[in-house]
Amino acid sequence: MIRRTALIVSGVSAIVAAIIYQPPADLLADSSADALRRSVPVVEAGLGARGVSGEVRMRFVRAGERVAFPLEVRGATLGFRYQWVKVGSTVSADIPRRLDGDTLLAPIEAGFYELVVTRSGIAQRISEPRLAVLVPFEQKFGSSLNGYQIGRYPAEWSHDEQGERPAGFAEVHADQLDLPLTKHIKLRDFLTHDEQTVWPRYVAIDPRVLDKVELVLEELARRRGEEHASFDIEIHSGFRTPLHNADVEGSARDSRHLYGDAADVAIDADGDGRLTLFDAYRVETAVDWVERMHPELAGGLGVYSSRRFATPYCHIDARGERKRWRG
């Protein structure tokens, strides 16, 4: 009887304590915020947003155009809105827009952006891939763009309205050189190696060659029995302005470097810490295999092994048709 009475008293005391005690308001707010976050589906960039290789970390688009940007949403997309925010800041480039598919509207101002998606006040920032909004080619005045000397393209010299030109140029400031283009390539690797010191500088980049180089590295890793590609790679030349290309010994007047779809690379393919002709031959074999598997990335391959070069290297491009040479 005494034990039963004690249990009753204890139970009543617990109920009274629960009624009297109220959790702090901030604790309730935290719990509510956590619950809200858990209720909002996670949004991530889809694998297709990073190219065929899955390693491309920058998309390129002209101002105000629509860009394919596949997303993976762990739940319903209903209620999501998106904005583009400048890299390294919280400055929004445009108004929030409804997220209703994988095709998004690019900002109208040139620059580098990250995607922010928001629902129920919860914002999720997708840092890769980033978006590079280009300055249109048409804004180049004569041979220069905003004080940076680019020169004239063959189509401009010949007044060929249908001749090839880059769609536009990414505007690069000094503090943006280390932005990644791929797992192994940074923005600085594609800038023209001229002697100009003016900023901003401008660069044309075709993402197909970025994808192709990463696929070549994956193939080299596969042939070494490795699951992931991790290589020391030197980019001798990426984009070249027509002005600079004219001073490069042996370069073609309409070199693919002018259009941003070529890269001269030296890769330690066998991992012995040296760059030799055998590395270049391994790269050559890997390029052939990649083009066989991905004919949409067909292009040129030049193996340069002359003694006049400090190390052997390979020219890789994605011009759309197969070309081979040695230099």
C-alpha positions, 0 to 999 in steps of 0.5 A, a space after each residue: 500500500 505504501 509503495 502504491 501511494 509513493 508511485 502515485 505521488 511520484 507520477 503526480 509530481 512529474 505531471 505537475 513539473 511538466 506543466 510548470 516547466 516551459 522550454 526556452 523559446 530559443 530551444 523551441 525555435 531551434 527544434 522548429 528550424 531543424 524540423 523545417 530543414 529536414 522537411 526540405 528535400 536536398 538539391 544537388 547538381 546531377 551527374 550530367 551537369 559535370 560533362 561525360 567525365 563527371 569532372 567538369 566544374 564550369 559551365 559556359 553560356 552567353 548572357 541571358 541564355 538558357 543553360 541545361 543544368 541537371 539537378 537531383 532532388 531528393 523529393 518533390 521539386 514543388 515550391 523551389 525557386 532559384 537564383 544565381 549568386 556571384 562566386 565569393 559573395 552573397 550578391 544575387 545576379 537576378 530575381 528568384 525564379 521558379 524551378 520547374 526543370 533542368 533548363 535554367 535562365 542565365 544572368 545577363 551580367 558576365 561573371 562566375 556564378 553559383 546556383 542557390 535554390 530556396 524553399 520555405 526560407 531554406 537556401 541551398 548553395 550548389 558550388 559546383 559546377 559553377 556557371 561562367 556567363 560570357 561576354 559576347 564576341 560582338 562586344 569586341 571592338 576591333 582587336 581589343 575587349 575592355 582594354 585587353 588586346 585580343 587581335 582579329 580572327 581569320 573570319 574577321 580578316 576575310 569578312 566571312 560572316 559565317 566564319 568560325 568565332 568563339 561564342 564569347 569570352 569569360 571575363 577573368 579578374 586576378 583573384 579568380 585564377 584558381 577557380 577550377 575548370 575540372 578536377 585537374 585544370 584551373 582557370 589560370 591554365 587556359 589564359 593566354 601566356 602573353 605579356 599583358 598585365 591589364 585586368 580583367 583578361 579574357 579567355 575562350 574555353 570550349 568545355 568539350 576539350 575539358 571533358 576530353 582531357 579528363 576522360 583521357 586521364 581516366 583512361 590512363 588511370 584505368 590502364 594503370 589499374 587505378 580506380 580514380 585519376 590523379 595525375 601531375 599535368 602541365 598545361 603548356 597552352 590553352 586559349 591563345 588570342 589571335 594576337 599572341 598566336 601570330 608570334 608562336 613559332 610553327 602555329 597555324 593561323 587558324 589554330 584551334 587554340 584561338 577557339 578555346 577547344 585545344 590544350 597542349 598538355 604534358 602528363 606523367 602517364 606512368 607516374 615515375 615522376 618524369 615527362 618522357 616520350 613514353 608518357 606521350 605515347 601512352 597519352 596518344 593511345 588513351 586519346 584514341 580510345 576516348 574518341 572511339 568511345 565518345 565520337 562526339 569529342 573527336 579532334 586533333 592529336 599532335 605528339 611533340 617530341 622534338 629535342 627543341 622542346 623541354 619535354 615531350 607533350 601532346 596537343 589535344 583538341 575537340 574540333 569535331 573531326 579526327 586529325 593526327 600529326 607529329 612535331 
